[in-house]
């Protein structure tokens, strides 16, 4: 879904991926990065940045923070 979001028409990809945060909280860092990747591939860069900023504020462990911060730095470059 995050690889080809433009091809997904039947469901709201953002809500689907975001729901994974509730189902797999131990993978929060990776899921947040996938959400931002979803918006990047759609060309919605402001939304991708907002997701990365929201995720940095919401994670509660160093592992997830590191994953998200690395993605944010790469996105900013």
C-alpha positions as protocol buffer text, in pm:
chain_id: "A"
residue {
  index: 1
  type: UNK
  ca { x: 0 y: 0 z: 0 }
}
residue {
  index: 2
  type: UNK
  ca { x: 281 y: 242 z: 76 }
}
residue {
  index: 3
  type: UNK
  ca { x: 473 y: 141 z: -236 }
}
residue {
  index: 4
  type: UNK
  ca { x: 191 y: 231 z: -478 }
}
residue {
  index: 5
  type: UNK
  ca { x: -67 y: 443 z: -294 }
}
residue {
  index: 6
  type: UNK
  ca { x: -200 y: 596 z: -614 }
}
residue {
  index: 7
  type: UNK
  ca { x: -333 y: 253 z: -716 }
}
residue {
  index: 8
  type: UNK
  ca { x: -542 y: 208 z: -400 }
}
residue {
  index: 9
  type: UNK
  ca { x: -894 y: 333 z: -465 }
}
residue {
  index: 10
  type: UNK
  ca { x: -1122 y: 108 z: -259 }
}
residue {
  index: 11
  type: UNK
  ca { x: -1006 y: 211 z: 91 }
}
residue {
  index: 12
  type: UNK
  ca { x: -848 y: 508 z: 265 }
}
residue {
  index: 13
  type: UNK
  ca { x: -483 y: 404 z: 276 }
}
residue {
  index: 14
  type: UNK
  ca { x: -392 y: 658 z: 543 }
}
residue {
  index: 15
  type: UNK
  ca { x: -657 y: 534 z: 786 }
}
residue {
  index: 16
  type: UNK
  ca { x: -568 y: 173 z: 713 }
}
residue {
  index: 17
  type: UNK
  ca { x: -199 y: 224 z: 785 }
}
residue {
  index: 18
  type: UNK
  ca { x: -267 y: 448 z: 1085 }
}
residue {
  index: 19
  type: UNK
  ca { x: -488 y: 176 z: 1233 }
}
residue {
  index: 20
  type: UNK
  ca { x: -180 y: -47 z: 1236 }
}
residue {
  index: 21
  type: UNK
  ca { x: -40 y: 175 z: 1513 }
}
residue {
  index: 22
  type: UNK
  ca { x: -311 y: 40 z: 1744 }
}
residue {
  index: 23
  type: UNK
  ca { x: -262 y: -320 z: 1632 }
}
residue {
  index: 24
  type: UNK
  ca { x: 118 y: -322 z: 1641 }
}
residue {
  index: 25
  type: UNK
  ca { x: 241 y: -64 z: 1895 }
}
residue {
  index: 26
  type: UNK
  ca { x: 580 y: -237 z: 1916 }
}
residue {
  index: 27
  type: UNK
  ca { x: 638 y: -138 z: 1551 }
}
residue {
  index: 28
  type: UNK
  ca { x: 533 y: 226 z: 1593 }
}
residue {
  index: 29
  type: UNK
  ca { x: 852 y: 377 z: 1451 }
}
residue {
  index: 30
  type: UNK
  ca { x: 837 y: 173 z: 1132 }
}
residue {
  index: 31
  type: UNK
  ca { x: 464 y: 233 z: 1088 }
}
residue {
  index: 32
  type: UNK
  ca { x: 500 y: 610 z: 1127 }
}
residue {
  index: 33
  type: UNK
  ca { x: 772 y: 607 z: 863 }
}
residue {
  index: 34
  type: UNK
  ca { x: 542 y: 407 z: 633 }
}
residue {
  index: 35
  type: UNK
  ca { x: 267 y: 664 z: 683 }
}
residue {
  index: 36
  type: UNK
  ca { x: 501 y: 945 z: 582 }
}
residue {
  index: 37
  type: UNK
  ca { x: 625 y: 738 z: 286 }
}
residue {
  index: 38
  type: UNK
  ca { x: 263 y: 696 z: 178 }
}
residue {
  index: 39
  type: UNK
  ca { x: 223 y: 1074 z: 156 }
}
residue {
  index: 40
  type: UNK
  ca { x: 564 y: 1124 z: -8 }
}
residue {
  index: 41
  type: UNK
  ca { x: 470 y: 886 z: -287 }
}
residue {
  index: 42
  type: UNK
  ca { x: 145 y: 1075 z: -336 }
}
residue {
  index: 43
  type: UNK
  ca { x: 344 y: 1398 z: -365 }
}
residue {
  index: 44
  type: UNK
  ca { x: 192 y: 1542 z: -47 }
}
residue {
  index: 45
  type: UNK
  ca { x: 517 y: 1652 z: 111 }
}
residue {
  index: 46
  type: UNK
  ca { x: 365 y: 1888 z: 368 }
}
residue {
  index: 47
  type: UNK
  ca { x: 145 y: 1607 z: 497 }
}
residue {
  index: 48
  type: UNK
  ca { x: 447 y: 1373 z: 510 }
}
residue {
  index: 49
  type: UNK
  ca { x: 638 y: 1630 z: 717 }
}
residue {
  index: 50
  type: UNK
  ca { x: 341 y: 1672 z: 952 }
}
residue {
  index: 51
  type: UNK
  ca { x: 326 y: 1296 z: 1006 }
}
residue {
  index: 52
  type: UNK
  ca { x: 697 y: 1281 z: 1087 }
}
residue {
  index: 53
  type: UNK
  ca { x: 668 y: 1572 z: 1330 }
}
residue {
  index: 54
  type: UNK
  ca { x: 361 y: 1421 z: 1497 }
}
residue {
  index: 55
  type: UNK
  ca { x: 534 y: 1087 z: 1526 }
}
residue {
  index: 56
  type: UNK
  ca { x: 845 y: 1232 z: 1691 }
}
residue {
  index: 57
  type: UNK
  ca { x: 622 y: 1385 z: 1957 }
}
residue {
  index: 58
  type: UNK
  ca { x: 417 y: 1070 z: 2012 }
}
residue {
  index: 59
  type: UNK
  ca { x: 673 y: 790 z: 2047 }
}
residue {
  index: 60
  type: UNK
  ca { x: 787 y: 692 z: 2391 }
}
residue {
  index: 61
  type: UNK
  ca { x: 1108 y: 498 z: 2339 }
}
residue {
  index: 62
  type: UNK
  ca { x: 1453 y: 560 z: 2193 }
}
residue {
  index: 63
  type: UNK
  ca { x: 1429 y: 287 z: 1930 }
}
residue {
  index: 64
  type: UNK
  ca { x: 1120 y: 433 z: 1763 }
}
residue {
  index: 65
  type: UNK
  ca { x: 1254 y: 786 z: 1799 }
}
residue {
  index: 66
  type: UNK
  ca { x: 1576 y: 684 z: 1623 }
}
residue {
  index: 67
  type: UNK
  ca { x: 1388 y: 522 z: 1334 }
}
residue {
  index: 68
  type: UNK
  ca { x: 1166 y: 826 z: 1285 }
}
residue {
  index: 69
  type: UNK
  ca { x: 1444 y: 1081 z: 1330 }
}
residue {
  index: 70
  type: UNK
  ca { x: 1657 y: 905 z: 1067 }
}
residue {
  index: 71
  type: UNK
  ca { x: 1365 y: 910 z: 824 }
}
residue {
  index: 72
  type: UNK
  ca { x: 1300 y: 1278 z: 898 }
}
residue {
  index: 73
  type: UNK
  ca { x: 1662 y: 1370 z: 832 }
}
residue {
  index: 74
  type: UNK
  ca { x: 1659 y: 1174 z: 506 }
}
residue {
  index: 75
  type: UNK
  ca { x: 1332 y: 1339 z: 405 }
}
residue {
  index: 76
  type: UNK
  ca { x: 1470 y: 1685 z: 482 }
}
residue {
  index: 77
  type: UNK
  ca { x: 1776 y: 1626 z: 264 }
}
